[in-house]
Amino acid sequence: MRRPLSPGLSVLVIGLSTGSVSVAALVVAAILNAFLDLPFVILTIAVVLATIPLLTTVAARTGIAHPWLTGALAPVTLAPLFFLGALYDLNQPIIISNWRCGTGDIALLMVLPFVYGGFGLLGGILGIALATRGGPRPALALRALALGGLATAVALVAWSTVQAAHHPEPHALLGPLPPSAIVPPLDGETPHEELPSKDGPSGYRFAQTLPELDVVVERSCSASSCSLSLWRHHTMPTPPHNTSRPSVFDSTSRGRLEVRRIAEHDVWLVKDVDHGRSVAFRKADPFYVPTDISPRDLRHALSPPHPYIVMGALALGLGALLQGWRQRVTAQLRRTERGRTGVLGENGWISFEDATAPQRVAPDLILPPGPVVVLEGGAGQGTPYRGEATVGAGACLPGERAAVLADFRVRCAVLDTLTLTLTALTAMPLLAAWHLFT
C-alpha cells in the first residue's frame, strides 16, 4: 500500500501539479486553436475541465482523504483569468483600420504562463484545504456557492440567448446587414486627377460621390496601392488640392466597394468586395477619420459570441444533472439517518441493535459480515425465505452508520464542487460579455 505523503509535501505536489496542468492547458488550447474556429478562452476552459480526473489521480497518489474534492476544486481559482481573457477577446478589433504594433500582445503572451501557473498553484492549495477540513460549515458554503453558480449560469444563458435572437455576434457583424450603397470599381472612365510630384505624376486620385448617403469616397492610387478617404459631400464637395486627407492604406481597394452606415453609432463601414477586407470611419469635420471597431464600440448592437452561449448552456445542463444526482444521494442520506443499525452475521442474518427480530438478507445480496444499516423502508423487501421477508439489494448498506453518512456527505460535497467549478469557469465568458455589452 502506498504510504501517504506528509501534509507539507502533499500541498507542494498538488499545487505544482495544478499549476503545471494550467500552463499545459494553455499550450493544448493554442494547438487546438490552430485547427478549430473557436475562441481561445473557450478552448482553454474545456481543456482545464478535462484535466479534473488527472488532478484527482495526483491527489489520490499523495494520500489525500478525499481526492475528488481536491481535483474538482483546484481549477476554480482560474475563473478570474477566464473572465479577463474573455474581456481581452471581446476587446479585440473586429475591423482594423489603423496599423497595430502588437508589442503589448507579445508581452502578455510571455507573462500568461506564469500567471496561470500561479493561480493554478493557489487552486491546488485551496483544494487540499477543502479536502482536509471537514465539518458542516465548508459543506454549507459549497452548497450555497454551487446553487449560486447555477442560478447565475441560468441568468447569463437566458440573457445571452435573448441577445443572440435579436443581434449578430461580433464576427458576424458584416454578414447579415445589406449595404447602404455600392461604389463601382475603378476604370478608365472614373473621374480622376493626377497626384503630381517633382518627377511627374505619382498616381491618381479618384473621387466618387454617393448622393444617397451624402458621402464622397476618394481613392488615391499609385502603381501598386491605394489609400481610402471619406467626407460629407454637402460640407465640402471638392477639398482643396493640397489638403491632407485622413486615409486608410489598402493595396486592394481598386475594385467594387460596399458602403454601410451603422446609424446608432455613426460609424461608416467600407468593404472591398473582391478581397473581403473592411475598414471603418467615424464622423469628423470635415473628413471622416479611420477607426478600429471592437465589440465594445457596438455593444448595444451585438450578442455574445455563440461559442460562449453554447458552452454556458452545456455546462448549465450538466450542472443540473449533477444537482439531480446530488438530490438522489441526499435522499439516501436521509433514509440512512432514519434507518436501523445492526450486525450481519456469517449465517446471513441481521441482528438489530433495537432488539427487534432478526432478518435474513436476500440470497442475491452479497455483503461482508459486520455492521450494516438497513435503510428506512428497506426491511421486509426481497424474496421470501421460509415464510420470512428478507432485506433486498439496495436496502442494506455495509458499515457503521456514521461512516456511511460521512461517505454520503462527501459525495454531496464532491457533486457541489463539480457544479461550482463547472458553472464558475464556463460562466466567465458570458459574464464578461454581459459586463461589456450592458
N, C-alpha and C positions, 0 to 999 in steps of 0.2 A: 504493500500500500504506500502511495506517495506521501512523504512527510510534508505537512503544511509549512509554508514559509512564515517567517516572523512578520508581525504587522507592518513594521517599517519597510521590509523588503517587498511585501505584497503591494504596499502603496507605490513603491518605486516601479515595480514591474508593470502593474496595471496602468499607472499614469503614463509611463513611457510607451506602453503598447497602444494606449488610446491616442496619444499624440502622434505616434508613428502612423497609425491607421488613418488619422485625419489627414496627414500630409499625403499618404498614398492615395487617399480618395481624390485629392486634387489632381494627382497625376493621371489616375484612371479616367476621371471625368474629362480631363483635357484630351486624352486619346479618343474617348468616345465622341467628344465634340467635333472631332475632325471627320467623323463618319455620320453623325446624326444631327439633323437640323433641329436641335433643341437648345434652350438656354443653358449656359454653363452652370448656373446655380441650381437648376433642376436636376441636372445630371449628378452634381456633387451631392445633393441631398439623397438621391436614390442610392448612390454608392455607399454613403455613410450608413444609411438604414440597413443596407445589405450586409454590413460588417458587424451587426449586433451579435449574431451567433458566434463569430470569431472572437469578439471581445468576451463573450460569455465563456467560451472554451479556455481562454487565457486566465480568466478569473477562477474558473474551476481548478485549473492546474496549480494555482497558488494556494489552494486550500480554503478559499473564502466560503463561508457557510452557505450563502445564497448567491451563487454566481450570476443567475439571470437578473437579479436586481442590479448588480454592478454593470453587467453588459448592456442592459436596457437603458439605464440612466446616463451612462458615460457620455453619449453623443449630445445630450440635451444642451450642454454649455456652448455648442456651436451655433445655437439658434440666433444669437445677435449677429454673428458673422454672416449668416444666410440672409438676414434682414438687410444688412449693409450691402451684401453682394447683389441682392435684387434691386436695391436703390441705385447702385452703380450701373447695373444693366439697364434700368429704365431711364437713366440719365444720359445714356449714350445716344449721340445724334442718329436719327433715322434718315436725315437728309444733311449731307455735309457740303457746305458751300465755300468754306474757307479752309486754308491749309492748316493741318494739325500736326504738331510735332510728335506727340506720343511718348515723350520722355517720362511724364508722370505715370503713364500706364506701365512702362517698363519697371520703374521703381516700385510700383505697387506689386507687380508680379514677383519681384525679388524678395519683398518683405512677407508676402502672403503665406508661404510655407511655415515661417517661424511663428506667425500669429496663430495659424491653425494648430500647429503643434502645441503651443502654449495653452490654448483653450481646450484642446483635447486632453492634455495633462491634467488640467483643472477638473474636467469631466470625470476622468478616471478616479481622482481623489474623492469627488463627490459621490460617485457610485459605491466606492468602498465604505464611505461614511454611512450611507443608507443601508448597506448590506450588514454592517456590523452593529448598527444601533437599531434595536427593535423598539417595540412599545406602541401604544395607541396613537401618540401624537404624530410621529412620522407617517403612520398609516393614514390618519385623517388628513394630514396635509397633502399626501399623494392623491388621496381620493378627491379632495377639493380641486387640486391642480388639474387632474385628469378630466373631471367634469367641466371645469372652466375652459380647458383647452378644446374640449369637444364642442362646447357652446360657442366659443369664439370661431372655430372652424365652420360651424353651421352658418353663422352670421356672415363670415367672409365669403364663403362659397355662394350663398344666396345673393349677396351684393354683386359679386363679380359676374354671376350668371345673368343678372338683370342688365348689367353694363354690356356684357357681350351680346345680348339680344338687341341692343339699340345702337352700339358703336363698334367700329372695327378695332382690331388690335393694332398696336403701334406699327408693325412692319407691313400691315396690310392697308395702311392709310391711303396709299396711292392707287389701290386697285379698284374699290367699289364706286368711286365718285367720277362722274363724267367730266371731261374738260370743259372749261368755260369758253375757250377759243382755240383755234388751230392756226399756227404760224407756218406757212408753206416753206419748203426747203429753198435754199439759195440757188439761183440760177442766173443766167446771163441777163435776164430781164428784170431782176430785182434792183430797185433804185439803190445807188451806192455813190460813195465819194472816195477819193484816194486819201491815203494816210501818207503825207509827204515826209521825207527825210532828206538829209544832205546828199545822199546817194541816189535819190529818186524815190518813187513810190515804194513804201514798205508794206503796203497792204491796202485793204479796202474796208470801208465802214458801210454796213447795210442797216438801214432803219426801216422797220415795218410797223405800221400803225394798226392797232386793233380798236376801231372806233366803238365797238360794242362794249368794250371794257375801259375806254379812255386811257389806253396804255400804249406806249411805244416800246417795242422790243428792238434793241440795236445789237448787231454782232460786228465786232471789229476783228477782221481775219487777216492773218499773214499767210504765207505759203503753206504752213504746217499746222496752224492752230487758230482758234478764235477765242474771244472773250465776250461775255454777255452782259448787257446793261438794260435796266428798265427805268422808265419815268412816266409821269402822268402827262398825257398829251395836251390837255387844256391849260396846264400850268406852263408848259414850255414845249410848244410844237417842234421847235428846232433849237437845240442848245448851241451856244457859240462854238466855233470850230475848235478852239484850243481849250475848252472846258474839260476838266478831268472828270471821268465817269467812274463811280464805284462799280466794279465789274467782277464777274466770275470767270476765271480762266478755264476753258473747256476745249480740248482739242477735237471734240467730236460733235460740235454744235452747228454744223452746216446743213443738217437735214431738217425734217419736219419737227416742229416743237408743239407741245400741248401746254397751254397756259391755264392755270386753275387758281381760283381765289378762295381761300377759307375766310369768309367774311367775319365770323365772330372773333377771329384773332388777327384780322387784317394782314394775312400772310399770303404771298403770291408764290405759287409753285410752277416751275418751268421744267418740263420733262423732254429730254431728247428721245423721241420715239424709236429711232433706229438702234440706239445703244442702251436705252433703259435707264440712263442716269438722270437724276433730278437735282435741281438746285432750288433754293428758296430766297425770297426777298421780303424785307419789311418796309413799310411805308416810311419815307423820309422826304425832306424838302430840299431840293427839287427832285433828286434821284432816289430811287429805291435802293436800299442797302442790302448786300448779300448777307445772309444769316444762316447759321446752323439751326436745325429744328430737332428738338428732343421730345420725348413723350411729355415731359413736364410742361413744355410750351403749349401743348394741345390737350392738356389733361382733361378738359371737360368734353372733349370730342372723341375720347379713346376708351377702350376697355382694357383690363389686364391681359397680357399675352395668354392665349388659350392653353399652352402647356402648364402655366401656373394654375389655371382653373381645373384642368384635368387631374393634375397631381393632388390638388386640395380635395377634390371630390372623391378620388380613390382612397385617399387617406381617411377621409371622413367616413366612408363606408366601412373600411377596415377597422377604424376605431369603434364604430357602432357594433361591429361583430365582436370585438374584444370585450366591450362592456356587456354585451349579451352573454358571452361566456362567463364573465365575472358574476353576473346575476345567478347563473346556474351554480357556480361554486359557492356563492353566498347562501343559496338555498340549502345546499348540502351542509354547509357550516351550521346553519340554524337547526337542521334536523339532527346533526351530531350533538349540538348543545342540549337538545331535548331527548336524546336517545338514552338507552340503558347500557351500562357497562357491565362486563362480565369477563370470564376466563374460558377460553376454548381449550378443552382437553384433547388428548390424543385420540380419544374414542369418538370425537366429532360432536360432543355435546357441550353447550354453553351453560356454565353456572353463573347466574346473575348475582350481583352484589346486593340487590334489594330483596333477596331471599325468595323471589318468585320461582316458579317451577322451571327447571332446566329445559332447554330446547335444543334440538338437533339441527345442524346446518344441512342444507340440501346436498345430496351426493355430488352434484356437479360443481359445488363451491369448494375450491381448494385453498385453505388458509393454514398458516403455520400455527401450532398450538401457542397459546399465550393470551395476553389481554386483547379484548375486542370491544367495539362499540356497535351495538345494534341500533340502527337509525330509527327515528320516530316513524311508526307505521311499517317498520320492516319485519317485526315478529309476526309469525303466522303466515308468511308468504312462501311460495315454492311448492315442491312436490310432497304430498302426504307420505309419511313413513310410519307404518304400523298404527295408522289411525291418528297420528300426531302431525300437526302442522310444523313445517320446518322453516328455517331462515334462509331465504334465497339470495342469489347473487345480486350485488348492488345494495343490499340491505344491511350488510355487516362489514365493518372496516377493521383491519388489524391494528393493534397499538393502543396505548393509553389515550384516554380522551384528550388530555392536554396536548399530547404530541400530535394527534390527528387535527385538533383545532389549530395548532400552530402551523401545520402544513397548509391547511386551507387558507389561513390568513396570509401566508407567504405567497400563495398562488394569487390571491386577490391583489396583493401589493405588486406582484410582477405584471399582472394584466393592467393595473392602473398605470404603472411605469411605462409599459409599452404604449398605452394610449397617449400618455403625456408626451413622450418623445416623438411619437408619430405625428400627432397633431401640432406640436410646437414647431417642429422643423418644417413641415410642409405648409404651415400657415404663414411662415415668414415672408415668402414672396408675395402672397396676397395681401398681407398686412402692409408691406412696402408699397404695393400698388394703391391700396386704399389711402395711405398716408400721402402719396404723391398726387392722386387724381381727385381728391376731395378737398 
